[in-house]
Amino acid sequence: MFALGIDPGLSRCGYGAVRTTPSGPRAEAIGVIRTEPSLPLPARLAELQRELRALIAELEPDVVAVERVFFQVNVRTAMSVGQASGLAMAEAFSAGCEVAQYSPNEVKLSVTGDGAANKEQVQLMVQRLLSLKAAPRPADAADAAALALCHLAHAPTRMRQQAAIASVRP
Protein backbone atom coordinates (compact mmCIF):
# COMPACT_ATOMS: atom_id res chain seq x y z
CA MET A 1 0.00 0.00 0.00
CA PHE A 2 1.13 3.53 -0.74
CA ALA A 3 -0.15 6.32 1.51
CA LEU A 4 0.25 10.07 1.21
CA GLY A 5 -0.14 11.93 4.49
CA ILE A 6 -1.19 15.57 4.43
CA ASP A 7 -0.76 17.91 7.40
CA PRO A 8 -2.99 20.72 6.11
CA GLY A 9 -1.99 24.34 6.41
CA LEU A 10 -2.13 27.40 4.25
CA SER A 11 1.38 28.77 4.91
CA ARG A 12 2.95 25.31 5.22
CA CYS A 13 1.15 22.17 4.08
CA GLY A 14 3.18 19.11 5.02
CA TYR A 15 3.24 15.97 2.90
CA GLY A 16 4.73 12.55 3.49
CA ALA A 17 4.45 9.63 1.09
CA VAL A 18 5.16 6.20 2.59
CA ARG A 19 5.07 2.81 0.88
CA THR A 20 4.85 -0.56 2.58
CA THR A 21 7.64 -2.95 1.58
CA PRO A 22 8.59 -6.44 2.79
CA SER A 23 11.37 -4.85 4.86
CA GLY A 24 9.09 -2.22 6.42
CA PRO A 25 7.76 1.23 5.54
CA ARG A 26 9.80 3.32 3.10
CA ALA A 27 9.59 7.08 2.58
CA GLU A 28 9.03 8.09 -1.05
CA ALA A 29 8.70 11.85 -0.52
CA ILE A 30 8.59 14.17 2.50
CA GLY A 31 8.32 17.93 2.41
CA VAL A 32 6.10 21.00 2.58
CA ILE A 33 4.13 23.08 0.14
CA ARG A 34 4.43 26.77 0.98
CA THR A 35 2.28 29.70 -0.04
CA GLU A 36 3.24 33.34 0.23
CA PRO A 37 1.43 35.00 3.17
CA SER A 38 1.41 38.38 1.40
CA LEU A 39 -0.81 37.06 -1.43
CA PRO A 40 -4.61 37.31 -1.25
CA LEU A 41 -6.38 34.28 0.21
CA PRO A 42 -7.93 33.12 -3.11
CA ALA A 43 -4.49 33.17 -4.78
CA ARG A 44 -2.96 31.17 -1.94
CA LEU A 45 -5.75 28.59 -2.05
CA ALA A 46 -5.42 28.28 -5.83
CA GLU A 47 -1.66 27.77 -5.52
CA LEU A 48 -2.10 25.15 -2.81
CA GLN A 49 -4.72 23.38 -4.91
CA ARG A 50 -2.40 23.30 -7.96
CA GLU A 51 0.48 21.98 -5.87
CA LEU A 52 -1.66 19.29 -4.21
CA ARG A 53 -3.09 18.21 -7.56
CA ALA A 54 0.40 17.94 -9.07
CA LEU A 55 1.75 16.06 -6.04
CA ILE A 56 -1.09 13.51 -6.09
CA ALA A 57 -0.77 13.08 -9.88
CA GLU A 58 2.99 12.56 -9.62
CA LEU A 59 2.95 10.14 -6.68
CA GLU A 60 -0.31 8.26 -7.45
CA PRO A 61 -0.99 7.15 -3.86
CA ASP A 62 -3.59 4.52 -3.02
CA VAL A 63 -4.85 6.59 -0.11
CA VAL A 64 -4.49 10.13 1.16
CA ALA A 65 -4.56 10.47 4.96
CA VAL A 66 -5.44 13.99 6.10
CA GLU A 67 -5.20 15.32 9.61
CA ARG A 68 -8.67 15.98 10.95
CA VAL A 69 -9.17 19.61 11.81
CA PHE A 70 -9.19 19.72 15.56
CA PHE A 71 -9.76 22.42 18.13
CA GLN A 72 -7.79 25.59 17.49
CA VAL A 73 -7.63 28.57 19.82
CA ASN A 74 -7.03 30.94 16.91
CA VAL A 75 -10.13 31.11 14.68
CA ARG A 76 -8.16 32.46 11.71
CA THR A 77 -5.74 29.52 11.93
CA ALA A 78 -8.62 27.05 12.22
CA MET A 79 -10.27 28.50 9.11
CA SER A 80 -7.12 28.29 6.99
CA VAL A 81 -6.37 24.74 8.19
CA GLY A 82 -9.97 23.77 7.36
CA GLN A 83 -9.68 25.28 3.90
CA ALA A 84 -6.40 23.48 3.22
CA SER A 85 -7.86 20.23 4.54
CA GLY A 86 -10.88 20.55 2.26
CA LEU A 87 -8.66 21.13 -0.77
CA ALA A 88 -6.54 18.08 0.06
CA MET A 89 -9.56 15.81 0.47
CA ALA A 90 -11.27 17.09 -2.69
CA GLU A 91 -8.11 16.72 -4.80
CA ALA A 92 -7.49 13.21 -3.46
CA PHE A 93 -11.07 12.14 -4.11
CA SER A 94 -11.02 13.67 -7.60
CA ALA A 95 -7.87 11.68 -8.37
CA GLY A 96 -9.61 8.44 -7.35
CA CYS A 97 -7.79 7.99 -4.05
CA GLU A 98 -9.31 6.69 -0.86
CA VAL A 99 -9.42 9.45 1.74
CA ALA A 100 -8.92 8.85 5.46
CA GLN A 101 -8.85 11.27 8.36
CA TYR A 102 -7.10 10.93 11.70
CA SER A 103 -7.01 13.22 14.71
CA PRO A 104 -3.64 14.51 15.94
CA ASN A 105 -3.94 12.28 19.03
CA GLU A 106 -4.62 9.17 16.91
CA VAL A 107 -1.51 9.90 14.84
CA LYS A 108 0.71 10.53 17.87
CA LEU A 109 -0.55 7.39 19.59
CA SER A 110 0.01 5.28 16.49
CA VAL A 111 3.52 6.54 15.82
CA THR A 112 4.94 7.15 19.30
CA GLY A 113 2.67 5.13 21.58
CA ASP A 114 1.67 8.35 23.37
CA GLY A 115 -1.31 10.43 22.24
CA ALA A 116 0.20 13.47 23.98
CA ALA A 117 3.64 13.23 22.35
CA ASN A 118 5.32 16.49 21.41
CA LYS A 119 6.54 17.54 17.95
CA GLU A 120 10.13 16.48 18.61
CA GLN A 121 9.05 12.99 19.73
CA VAL A 122 6.97 12.58 16.54
CA GLN A 123 9.90 13.75 14.40
CA LEU A 124 12.29 11.30 16.06
CA MET A 125 9.91 8.34 15.76
CA VAL A 126 9.24 9.12 12.09
CA GLN A 127 13.01 9.19 11.57
CA ARG A 128 13.39 5.80 13.27
CA LEU A 129 10.38 4.12 11.67
CA LEU A 130 11.44 5.21 8.18
CA SER A 131 15.20 4.68 8.78
CA LEU A 132 15.97 8.26 7.80
CA LYS A 133 19.39 9.83 8.38
CA ALA A 134 17.81 12.87 10.02
CA ALA A 135 14.45 13.79 11.50
CA PRO A 136 12.15 15.37 8.90
CA ARG A 137 11.93 19.15 9.16
CA PRO A 138 9.92 21.24 9.48
CA ALA A 139 7.53 19.54 11.90
CA ASP A 140 4.73 19.78 9.30
CA ALA A 141 6.64 17.36 7.05
CA ALA A 142 7.20 14.92 9.93
CA ASP A 143 3.52 15.18 10.93
CA ALA A 144 2.48 14.35 7.36
CA ALA A 145 4.77 11.29 7.26
CA ALA A 146 3.33 10.28 10.64
CA LEU A 147 -0.17 10.49 9.13
CA ALA A 148 0.86 8.12 6.34
CA LEU A 149 2.42 5.73 8.88
CA CYS A 150 -0.71 5.93 11.02
CA HIS A 151 -2.89 4.97 8.09
CA LEU A 152 -0.64 2.08 7.10
CA ALA A 153 -0.86 0.77 10.67
CA HIS A 154 -4.67 1.09 10.71
CA ALA A 155 -5.36 -0.03 7.13
CA PRO A 156 -5.81 -3.78 7.84
CA THR A 157 -8.38 -3.05 10.57
CA ARG A 158 -10.18 -0.50 8.38
CA MET A 159 -10.41 -3.03 5.53
CA ARG A 160 -11.86 -5.70 7.85
CA GLN A 161 -14.40 -3.19 9.21
CA GLN A 162 -15.44 -2.14 5.70
CA ALA A 163 -15.83 -5.78 4.64
CA ALA A 164 -17.94 -6.54 7.72
CA ILE A 165 -20.19 -3.55 7.09
CA ALA A 166 -20.59 -4.49 3.44
CA SER A 167 -21.54 -8.05 4.37
CA VAL A 168 -24.47 -6.94 6.57
CA ARG A 169 -25.89 -4.31 4.22
CA PRO A 170 -28.96 -5.41 2.28
The 8 nearest C-alpha neighbors of each residue, nearest first, counted from 0:
[[1, 19, 18, 2, 61, 151, 60, 62],
 [0, 2, 18, 60, 61, 17, 19, 62],
 [3, 1, 62, 147, 17, 60, 16, 63],
 [2, 4, 16, 63, 147, 15, 60, 64],
 [3, 5, 147, 143, 64, 146, 15, 14],
 [4, 6, 14, 65, 143, 13, 7, 64],
 [5, 7, 13, 143, 66, 12, 139, 142],
 [8, 6, 12, 84, 83, 80, 5, 13],
 [9, 7, 12, 80, 11, 83, 10, 79],
 [8, 10, 11, 79, 83, 12, 80, 34],
 [11, 9, 34, 33, 8, 36, 12, 35],
 [12, 10, 33, 8, 9, 32, 31, 13],
 [13, 11, 8, 7, 32, 31, 6, 9],
 [14, 12, 31, 140, 139, 6, 143, 5],
 [15, 13, 5, 143, 30, 4, 140, 29],
 [14, 16, 144, 29, 143, 4, 3, 28],
 [15, 17, 3, 28, 27, 2, 26, 4],
 [18, 16, 26, 2, 25, 27, 1, 147],
 [19, 17, 1, 25, 24, 0, 2, 20],
 [18, 20, 24, 0, 23, 25, 1, 17],
 [19, 21, 23, 22, 24, 18, 25, 0],
 [20, 22, 23, 19, 24, 25, 18, 0],
 [21, 23, 20, 24, 19, 25, 129, 18],
 [24, 22, 20, 21, 19, 25, 129, 128],
 [23, 25, 19, 18, 20, 129, 17, 26],
 [24, 26, 18, 17, 129, 19, 27, 23],
 [27, 25, 17, 28, 16, 129, 18, 24],
 [26, 28, 16, 17, 25, 18, 29, 15],
 [29, 27, 16, 15, 26, 30, 17, 14],
 [30, 28, 15, 14, 140, 16, 144, 27],
 [29, 31, 140, 14, 13, 15, 28, 32],
 [32, 30, 13, 12, 140, 14, 11, 33],
 [31, 33, 12, 11, 13, 34, 30, 50],
 [34, 32, 11, 10, 31, 12, 35, 9],
 [35, 33, 10, 43, 36, 9, 32, 11],
 [34, 36, 37, 38, 33, 10, 43, 39],
 [37, 35, 38, 34, 10, 43, 39, 40],
 [36, 38, 35, 39, 34, 40, 43, 42],
 [39, 37, 36, 35, 43, 42, 40, 34],
 [40, 38, 42, 41, 43, 37, 36, 44],
 [39, 41, 43, 42, 44, 38, 36, 45],
 [42, 40, 44, 43, 39, 45, 38, 46],
 [43, 41, 45, 39, 40, 44, 46, 38],
 [42, 44, 40, 46, 45, 41, 34, 47],
 [43, 45, 47, 41, 46, 42, 48, 40],
 [46, 44, 48, 42, 43, 47, 41, 49],
 [47, 45, 43, 49, 48, 44, 42, 50],
 [48, 46, 44, 50, 45, 49, 51, 43],
 [47, 49, 45, 51, 46, 50, 44, 52],
 [50, 48, 46, 52, 47, 51, 53, 45],
 [49, 51, 47, 53, 52, 48, 54, 46],
 [52, 50, 54, 48, 53, 49, 47, 55],
 [51, 53, 49, 55, 50, 54, 90, 48],
 [52, 54, 56, 50, 51, 55, 57, 49],
 [53, 55, 51, 57, 56, 52, 50, 58],
 [54, 56, 58, 52, 59, 57, 53, 51],
 [57, 55, 53, 59, 54, 58, 52, 94],
 [56, 58, 54, 55, 59, 53, 52, 60],
 [57, 59, 55, 60, 56, 54, 16, 3],
 [60, 58, 56, 55, 57, 61, 54, 96],
 [61, 59, 1, 62, 2, 58, 3, 55],
 [62, 60, 1, 96, 2, 97, 0, 59],
 [63, 61, 97, 2, 96, 60, 98, 3],
 [62, 64, 3, 98, 4, 2, 97, 99],
 [65, 63, 99, 4, 100, 98, 146, 147],
 [66, 64, 5, 100, 4, 67, 99, 6],
 [65, 67, 101, 6, 100, 102, 68, 5],
 [68, 66, 102, 101, 100, 69, 65, 103],
 [69, 67, 81, 66, 80, 70, 102, 84],
 [68, 70, 67, 71, 102, 103, 77, 66],
 [69, 71, 72, 68, 77, 73, 74, 67],
 [70, 72, 73, 77, 69, 74, 76, 68],
 [71, 73, 74, 70, 77, 76, 75, 69],
 [72, 74, 76, 71, 75, 77, 78, 70],
 [75, 73, 77, 76, 78, 72, 71, 79],
 [74, 76, 78, 77, 73, 79, 80, 71],
 [77, 75, 79, 73, 74, 78, 80, 71],
 [76, 78, 74, 80, 75, 71, 79, 81],
 [77, 79, 81, 75, 76, 80, 74, 82],
 [78, 80, 82, 76, 81, 77, 9, 83],
 [81, 79, 8, 83, 77, 82, 78, 7],
 [82, 80, 84, 78, 79, 83, 77, 85],
 [81, 83, 79, 85, 84, 80, 78, 86],
 [84, 82, 80, 86, 7, 85, 81, 8],
 [85, 83, 81, 87, 7, 82, 86, 80],
 [86, 84, 82, 88, 83, 87, 89, 81],
 [85, 87, 83, 89, 84, 88, 90, 48],
 [88, 86, 84, 90, 85, 89, 91, 83],
 [87, 89, 91, 85, 90, 86, 92, 84],
 [90, 88, 92, 86, 91, 87, 93, 85],
 [91, 89, 93, 87, 92, 88, 52, 86],
 [92, 90, 88, 94, 96, 93, 89, 87],
 [91, 93, 95, 89, 96, 94, 90, 88],
 [94, 92, 90, 95, 91, 89, 96, 88],
 [93, 95, 91, 92, 96, 90, 55, 56],
 [96, 94, 92, 93, 91, 97, 61, 90],
 [97, 95, 62, 91, 92, 61, 94, 98],
 [96, 98, 62, 63, 61, 92, 99, 95],
 [99, 97, 63, 62, 64, 96, 88, 92],
 [100, 98, 64, 65, 63, 97, 101, 62],
 [99, 101, 65, 67, 64, 66, 98, 102],
 [102, 100, 66, 67, 105, 106, 103, 65],
 [101, 103, 67, 105, 104, 66, 106, 100],
 [102, 104, 106, 105, 107, 101, 66, 67],
 [103, 105, 114, 107, 102, 106, 108, 115],
 [106, 104, 102, 108, 103, 107, 101, 109],
 [105, 107, 109, 103, 104, 108, 149, 146],
 [108, 106, 114, 104, 110, 109, 105, 111],
 [109, 107, 114, 112, 113, 105, 106, 111],
 [108, 110, 106, 107, 149, 112, 111, 105],
 [109, 111, 107, 108, 112, 106, 145, 149],
 [112, 110, 113, 108, 107, 109, 124, 121],
 [111, 113, 108, 109, 110, 114, 107, 116],
 [114, 112, 108, 111, 115, 116, 107, 109],
 [115, 113, 108, 104, 107, 116, 105, 112],
 [114, 116, 113, 117, 104, 107, 108, 103],
 [117, 115, 113, 114, 107, 120, 121, 118],
 [116, 118, 120, 119, 121, 115, 107, 122],
 [119, 117, 121, 120, 122, 138, 116, 142],
 [118, 120, 122, 121, 117, 123, 138, 116],
 [121, 119, 123, 117, 122, 118, 116, 124],
 [122, 120, 118, 124, 119, 123, 125, 111],
 [123, 121, 119, 125, 141, 134, 120, 124],
 [122, 124, 126, 120, 125, 121, 134, 119],
 [125, 123, 127, 121, 126, 122, 128, 120],
 [126, 124, 128, 122, 127, 123, 129, 121],
 [125, 127, 134, 131, 123, 124, 129, 128],
 [128, 126, 130, 124, 125, 129, 123, 131],
 [127, 129, 125, 130, 126, 124, 24, 131],
 [128, 130, 126, 127, 131, 25, 125, 24],
 [131, 129, 127, 128, 126, 132, 25, 125],
 [130, 132, 126, 133, 129, 127, 134, 128],
 [133, 131, 130, 134, 126, 127, 135, 129],
 [134, 132, 131, 126, 135, 123, 136, 130],
 [133, 135, 126, 122, 123, 136, 131, 125],
 [136, 134, 141, 140, 122, 133, 137, 126],
 [137, 135, 138, 140, 134, 141, 139, 30],
 [136, 138, 139, 140, 135, 141, 31, 30],
 [137, 139, 141, 136, 140, 142, 118, 122],
 [140, 138, 13, 142, 137, 141, 6, 143],
 [141, 139, 13, 30, 143, 138, 142, 14],
 [140, 142, 138, 135, 144, 122, 143, 139],
 [143, 141, 145, 139, 140, 144, 138, 6],
 [142, 144, 4, 14, 6, 15, 5, 146],
 [145, 143, 15, 147, 141, 146, 142, 4],
 [144, 146, 142, 148, 143, 147, 149, 141],
 [147, 145, 4, 149, 143, 144, 148, 106],
 [146, 148, 4, 144, 150, 2, 149, 145],
 [149, 147, 145, 151, 146, 150, 152, 144],
 [150, 148, 146, 152, 147, 151, 109, 106],
 [149, 151, 153, 147, 152, 148, 154, 146],
 [150, 152, 148, 154, 149, 153, 147, 2],
 [151, 153, 149, 150, 154, 148, 155, 109],
 [152, 154, 150, 151, 156, 155, 157, 149],
 [153, 155, 157, 151, 156, 150, 152, 158],
 [156, 154, 158, 157, 153, 159, 152, 151],
 [157, 155, 159, 158, 154, 153, 160, 152],
 [156, 158, 154, 160, 159, 155, 161, 153],
 [159, 157, 161, 155, 160, 156, 154, 162],
 [158, 160, 162, 156, 157, 161, 163, 155],
 [161, 159, 157, 163, 158, 162, 164, 156],
 [162, 160, 158, 164, 163, 159, 165, 157],
 [163, 161, 165, 159, 160, 164, 158, 166],
 [164, 162, 160, 166, 165, 161, 159, 167],
 [165, 163, 161, 166, 162, 167, 160, 168],
 [164, 166, 162, 168, 163, 167, 161, 169],
 [165, 167, 163, 164, 168, 162, 169, 161],
 [168, 166, 164, 165, 169, 163, 162, 161],
 [169, 167, 165, 166, 164, 163, 162, 161],
 [168, 167, 166, 165, 164, 163, 162, 161]]
